[in-house]
Amino acid sequence: MNPHAKLICTVSLIMGTSITISSNHWILAWTGLEINTLAIIPLISKSHHPRAIEATIKYFLTQSTASALILFSSMTNAWSTGQWDITQLNHPTSCLMLTMAIAIKLGLVPFHFWFPEVLQGSSLITALLLSTLMKLPPITLLLLTSQALNTTLLTLLAISSTLIGGWMGLNQTQTRKILAFSSISHLGWMIMIISYNPQLTILTFILYTIMTSTVFLSLAQIKVLKLSTMLISWTKTPMLNATVMLTLLSLAGLPPLTGFMPKWLIIQELTKQEMTPMATIITMLSLLSLFFYLRLAYHSTITLPPNSSNHMKLWRTNKTLNTPTAILTALSTTLLPLSPLIITML
């Protein structure tokens, strides 16, 4: 891809995200979402592979539908209340349409069909952008309107996303699809708590972004796109494979790693809100995700299954230092002791 075109797309992505998260008017927020969509499309289709073109078309159709719904929702609210302010969403039909639109934007169940396919057709770095940066504007809109939205509907979306995200990831062999279903499952946890404690949703999203970025950057560095490739990647980068394993276990939410903190705090908050059954259900459903994280972690270690590969362990490994990945790995695995400080800041 032309460096100038890549620079324009990157700047547009940052600008579109900034416009949406800082705007207080529905038209400005919608404009930022459209800029984001138009900026990411060339990055998805840059390989010109038929799968990439198919992913681009799927992404464009779903995002344009969601954007049209957001615009229609805001116009309906403005027609009935005279308000274009994002926080003044009072019309019931507008609230329902906005919930649907943001569910499509984020890839929540039952509007998740496009997300794994688009990630599978993208490069690892583009998939990272789709899983993290592109989720920020819709989540910001949800945070701004969370008090007006239907709590029961959000809880239903959260439970179904956690269930389908864990269930559909069990039989996958492609790392990008596994991480796509992982993203859907994590979004379920964020949506579950958004009406009760928005600050906790922000914390969960930040930690999810750090951990997912670590996994995607590490996989891009060792060029792993499927599980069978991961089985022999340890011969080239044994230390990086070990850190990938730890980060995956952190994504699974196992103590004493960073990923345990948001799940623990969400369960605690749900219990405080007298929603113990919901906390129990979402905790049990997260065991489905735990299985495929453990499967990925197992494949990233040196415990090879029987295979016919004659490739020997390299006696001199590559010593190149990737500072961003190293910093993100440290944050992904060692933040749990700072939990008391983070809780007091919330």
C-alpha positions as CSV (number, residue, x, y, z in Angstrom):
1,M,0.0,0.0,0.0
2,N,1.2,3.5,-0.8
3,P,2.8,5.1,2.3
4,H,0.9,8.4,1.6
5,A,-2.4,6.6,1.4
6,K,-1.6,4.7,4.6
7,L,-0.7,7.9,6.4
8,I,-4.0,9.6,5.2
9,C,-6.0,6.6,6.4
10,T,-4.2,6.5,9.8
11,V,-4.7,10.3,10.4
12,S,-8.4,9.9,9.3
13,L,-8.9,7.1,11.8
14,I,-7.5,9.1,14.7
15,M,-9.5,12.2,13.6
16,G,-12.8,10.3,13.2
17,T,-12.4,8.6,16.6
18,S,-11.5,12.0,18.2
19,I,-14.5,13.7,16.7
20,T,-16.9,11.0,17.9
21,I,-15.6,10.7,21.4
22,S,-15.4,14.5,22.0
23,S,-18.7,15.5,20.3
24,N,-21.9,16.4,22.1
25,H,-24.1,16.6,19.0
26,W,-25.5,13.6,17.1
27,I,-24.5,14.9,13.6
28,L,-20.9,15.4,14.7
29,A,-20.8,11.9,16.3
30,W,-22.3,10.4,13.1
31,T,-19.7,12.3,11.0
32,G,-16.8,10.8,13.0
33,L,-18.2,7.3,12.6
34,E,-18.4,7.8,8.8
35,I,-14.9,9.1,8.7
36,N,-13.7,6.0,10.6
37,T,-15.6,3.6,8.3
38,L,-14.2,5.2,5.1
39,A,-10.6,5.3,6.6
40,I,-10.5,1.6,7.6
41,I,-11.9,0.3,4.3
42,P,-8.6,0.8,2.3
43,L,-6.6,-0.9,5.1
44,I,-8.9,-4.0,5.0
45,S,-8.7,-4.3,1.2
46,K,-5.0,-3.4,0.7
47,S,-4.0,-7.0,0.0
48,H,-6.4,-7.2,-3.0
49,H,-7.1,-10.9,-2.1
50,P,-10.7,-12.0,-2.9
51,R,-11.2,-12.8,0.8
52,A,-10.0,-9.2,1.7
53,I,-12.4,-7.7,-0.8
54,E,-15.3,-9.8,0.5
55,A,-14.4,-8.7,4.0
56,T,-14.4,-5.1,2.9
57,I,-17.8,-5.3,1.3
58,K,-19.3,-7.0,4.4
59,Y,-17.8,-4.4,6.7
60,F,-19.0,-1.5,4.5
61,L,-22.6,-2.9,4.3
62,T,-22.9,-3.5,8.0
63,Q,-21.3,-0.3,9.1
64,S,-23.3,1.9,6.7
65,T,-26.6,0.2,7.9
66,A,-25.6,0.9,11.6
67,S,-24.7,4.5,10.8
68,A,-28.0,5.0,9.0
69,L,-29.8,3.6,12.0
70,I,-27.9,6.0,14.3
71,L,-28.8,9.0,12.1
72,F,-32.5,7.9,12.0
73,S,-32.5,7.4,15.8
74,S,-31.1,10.8,16.5
75,M,-33.5,12.4,13.9
76,T,-36.5,10.7,15.5
77,N,-35.4,11.9,19.0
78,A,-34.9,15.5,17.7
79,W,-38.3,15.4,16.0
80,S,-40.1,14.4,19.2
81,T,-38.0,16.3,21.8
82,G,-36.3,19.1,19.8
83,Q,-32.9,18.0,21.2
84,W,-29.8,17.0,19.2
85,D,-27.7,16.6,22.3
86,I,-26.4,13.0,22.8
87,T,-27.1,12.9,26.5
88,Q,-30.8,14.0,25.9
89,L,-32.0,10.8,24.4
90,N,-35.5,10.4,25.8
91,H,-37.7,8.9,23.0
92,P,-38.2,5.1,23.5
93,T,-38.1,4.2,19.8
94,S,-34.9,6.2,19.4
95,C,-33.3,4.3,22.4
96,L,-34.2,0.9,20.9
97,M,-32.9,1.9,17.4
98,L,-29.7,3.3,18.9
99,T,-29.1,0.0,20.9
100,M,-29.5,-2.0,17.7
101,A,-27.2,0.3,15.7
102,I,-24.4,0.2,18.3
103,A,-24.8,-3.6,18.7
104,I,-24.3,-3.8,14.9
105,K,-21.3,-1.5,15.1
106,L,-19.7,-3.5,17.9
107,G,-20.5,-6.9,16.6
108,L,-22.7,-8.0,19.6
109,V,-24.9,-11.0,19.3
110,P,-27.2,-11.4,17.3
111,F,-25.5,-8.9,15.0
112,H,-22.1,-10.6,15.2
113,F,-22.1,-12.4,11.9
114,W,-19.8,-9.9,10.1
115,F,-17.1,-9.5,12.7
116,P,-15.2,-12.9,12.5
117,E,-15.4,-12.9,8.7
118,V,-14.0,-9.4,8.4
119,L,-11.1,-10.1,10.8
120,Q,-10.3,-13.3,8.9
121,G,-10.0,-11.3,5.7
122,S,-7.8,-8.6,7.2
123,S,-4.1,-8.6,8.1
124,L,-3.2,-8.9,11.8
125,I,-2.5,-5.2,12.3
126,T,-5.8,-4.2,10.6
127,A,-7.6,-6.9,12.7
128,L,-6.0,-5.2,15.8
129,L,-7.4,-1.8,14.7
130,L,-10.9,-3.4,14.1
131,S,-10.8,-5.1,17.6
132,T,-9.7,-2.1,19.6
133,L,-9.7,1.4,18.0
134,M,-12.9,0.9,16.0
135,K,-14.7,-0.2,19.1
136,L,-14.0,3.0,21.0
137,P,-16.5,5.4,19.3
138,P,-19.5,3.1,19.6
139,I,-18.7,2.3,23.3
140,T,-18.3,6.1,23.9
141,L,-21.8,6.6,22.5
142,L,-23.1,3.8,24.7
143,L,-21.5,5.4,27.8
144,L,-23.1,8.7,27.0
145,T,-26.5,7.3,26.6
146,S,-26.3,4.3,29.0
147,Q,-28.8,5.9,31.5
148,A,-31.5,6.2,28.9
149,L,-31.2,2.7,27.4
150,N,-33.1,-0.4,28.3
151,T,-31.2,-2.2,31.0
152,T,-32.9,-5.6,30.4
153,L,-32.1,-5.4,26.7
154,L,-28.5,-4.6,27.4
155,T,-28.3,-7.5,29.9
156,L,-29.8,-9.9,27.3
157,L,-27.2,-8.7,24.7
158,A,-24.4,-9.2,27.2
159,I,-25.4,-12.7,28.2
160,S,-25.9,-13.9,24.6
161,S,-22.6,-12.3,23.4
162,T,-20.7,-14.0,26.2
163,L,-22.4,-17.3,25.4
164,I,-22.0,-17.2,21.6
165,G,-18.5,-15.7,21.8
166,G,-17.3,-18.6,23.9
167,W,-19.3,-21.3,22.1
168,M,-18.3,-20.3,18.5
169,G,-14.7,-20.0,19.4
170,L,-14.3,-23.6,20.5
171,N,-13.9,-25.2,17.1
172,Q,-11.9,-22.5,15.4
173,T,-8.4,-23.1,14.0
174,Q,-7.6,-19.6,12.7
175,T,-6.1,-17.3,15.3
176,R,-7.9,-14.2,13.9
177,K,-11.3,-15.9,14.2
178,I,-10.5,-17.0,17.8
179,L,-9.6,-13.5,18.7
180,A,-12.8,-12.2,17.1
181,F,-15.0,-14.4,19.2
182,S,-12.8,-13.4,22.2
183,S,-13.6,-9.8,21.4
184,I,-17.4,-10.6,21.3
185,S,-17.2,-12.3,24.6
186,H,-15.3,-9.4,26.3
187,L,-17.8,-6.9,24.9
188,G,-20.5,-8.9,26.6
189,W,-18.8,-8.3,30.0
190,M,-18.5,-4.5,29.2
191,I,-22.2,-4.2,28.2
192,M,-23.3,-6.1,31.2
193,I,-22.0,-3.5,33.7
194,I,-22.4,-0.3,31.6
195,S,-25.7,0.8,33.1
196,Y,-24.5,0.3,36.7
197,N,-20.9,1.4,36.7
198,P,-19.7,3.2,33.4
199,Q,-16.2,3.8,34.9
200,L,-15.8,0.0,35.2
201,T,-16.7,-0.4,31.6
202,I,-13.9,2.1,30.7
203,L,-11.4,0.2,32.8
204,T,-12.4,-3.1,31.2
205,F,-12.1,-1.7,27.7
206,I,-8.6,-0.2,28.5
207,L,-7.3,-3.5,29.9
208,Y,-8.9,-5.5,27.0
209,T,-7.2,-3.2,24.5
210,I,-3.8,-3.6,26.2
211,M,-4.1,-7.4,26.3
212,T,-5.5,-7.8,22.8
213,S,-2.9,-5.4,21.3
214,T,-0.2,-7.6,23.0
215,V,-1.5,-10.8,21.4
216,F,-2.0,-9.3,17.9
217,L,1.4,-7.6,17.8
218,S,3.1,-10.8,19.1
219,L,1.3,-13.0,16.5
220,A,2.3,-10.5,13.8
221,Q,5.9,-10.6,14.9
222,I,6.0,-14.4,14.7
223,K,3.7,-14.5,11.6
224,V,1.2,-16.9,13.1
225,L,-2.3,-17.1,11.4
226,K,-3.4,-20.5,12.5
227,L,-2.9,-23.0,15.3
228,S,-0.8,-25.4,13.2
229,T,1.7,-22.6,12.5
230,M,1.8,-21.7,16.2
231,L,2.9,-25.3,17.0
232,I,6.3,-24.8,15.5
233,S,6.8,-21.1,16.0
234,W,8.5,-21.7,19.4
235,T,11.6,-22.8,17.5
236,K,12.2,-19.3,16.3
237,T,11.1,-17.1,19.2
238,P,10.8,-19.2,22.4
239,M,10.6,-16.2,24.8
240,L,7.9,-14.4,22.7
241,N,5.9,-17.6,22.6
242,A,6.1,-17.8,26.4
243,T,4.9,-14.2,26.8
244,V,2.0,-14.9,24.3
245,M,1.0,-17.8,26.5
246,L,0.9,-15.6,29.6
247,T,-1.1,-12.9,27.8
248,L,-3.6,-15.4,26.6
249,L,-4.1,-16.6,30.2
250,S,-4.5,-13.0,31.2
251,L,-7.2,-12.6,28.6
252,A,-8.9,-15.7,30.0
253,G,-9.1,-13.8,33.3
254,L,-6.9,-16.1,35.4
255,P,-5.3,-14.8,38.6
256,P,-2.7,-13.5,39.3
257,L,-2.6,-11.8,35.9
258,T,-4.1,-8.5,34.9
259,G,-7.2,-9.9,33.1
260,F,-8.5,-11.2,36.4
261,M,-9.1,-7.6,37.7
262,P,-11.9,-6.4,35.5
263,K,-13.9,-9.7,35.8
264,W,-13.5,-9.7,39.6
265,L,-14.6,-6.1,39.8
266,I,-17.6,-6.7,37.5
267,I,-18.8,-9.7,39.5
268,Q,-18.4,-7.7,42.7
269,E,-20.4,-4.8,41.2
270,L,-23.2,-7.1,40.0
271,T,-23.4,-8.7,43.4
272,K,-23.7,-5.2,45.0
273,Q,-26.6,-4.4,42.6
274,E,-28.3,-7.6,43.8
275,M,-27.8,-9.3,40.4
276,T,-26.1,-12.4,41.8
277,P,-27.9,-14.8,39.3
278,M,-26.6,-12.7,36.3
279,A,-23.1,-12.7,37.9
280,T,-23.2,-16.5,38.2
281,I,-24.4,-17.0,34.6
282,I,-21.8,-14.7,33.0
283,T,-19.1,-16.3,35.1
284,M,-20.1,-19.8,34.1
285,L,-20.3,-18.7,30.4
286,S,-16.8,-17.4,30.6
287,L,-15.6,-20.9,31.1
288,L,-16.3,-21.5,27.4
289,S,-13.9,-18.8,26.5
290,L,-11.4,-20.1,29.0
291,F,-11.2,-23.4,27.1
292,F,-10.1,-21.9,23.8
293,Y,-7.7,-19.5,25.5
294,L,-6.1,-22.6,27.2
295,R,-6.1,-24.3,23.8
296,L,-4.2,-21.4,22.3
297,A,-1.8,-21.2,25.3
298,Y,-1.1,-24.9,25.0
299,H,-0.3,-24.5,21.3
300,S,2.0,-21.6,22.0
301,T,4.2,-23.6,24.4
302,I,6.8,-26.2,23.6
303,T,4.5,-29.1,24.2
304,L,4.4,-30.3,20.6
305,P,2.0,-33.1,19.6
306,P,3.3,-35.9,17.4
307,N,4.4,-34.4,14.0
308,S,6.6,-35.1,11.1
309,S,8.5,-31.8,11.2
310,N,12.3,-32.2,11.0
311,H,12.9,-28.6,11.8
312,M,15.5,-28.3,14.6
313,K,15.6,-25.7,17.3
314,L,17.6,-22.7,16.3
315,W,20.8,-22.5,18.4
316,R,21.0,-18.7,17.9
317,T,17.7,-16.9,18.1
318,N,16.8,-13.4,16.8
319,K,17.8,-10.7,19.3
320,T,15.7,-7.9,17.9
321,L,14.0,-5.9,20.6
322,N,10.4,-4.8,20.1
323,T,9.8,-2.2,22.8
324,P,6.0,-1.6,22.4
325,T,5.3,-5.3,22.6
326,A,7.6,-5.6,25.7
327,I,5.8,-2.8,27.5
328,L,2.3,-4.1,26.6
329,T,3.3,-7.6,27.7
330,A,4.4,-6.2,31.1
331,L,1.1,-4.3,31.5
332,S,-0.9,-7.4,30.3
333,T,0.5,-9.6,33.0
334,T,1.5,-7.5,36.1
335,L,-1.2,-4.9,36.8
336,L,-3.2,-7.0,39.3
337,P,-1.2,-5.9,42.4
338,L,-2.2,-2.3,41.5
339,S,-5.9,-3.2,41.9
340,P,-6.4,-1.2,45.2
341,L,-5.0,1.9,43.6
342,I,-7.2,1.5,40.4
343,I,-10.3,0.8,42.5
344,T,-9.8,4.1,44.5
345,M,-9.4,6.0,41.3
346,L,-12.7,4.7,39.9
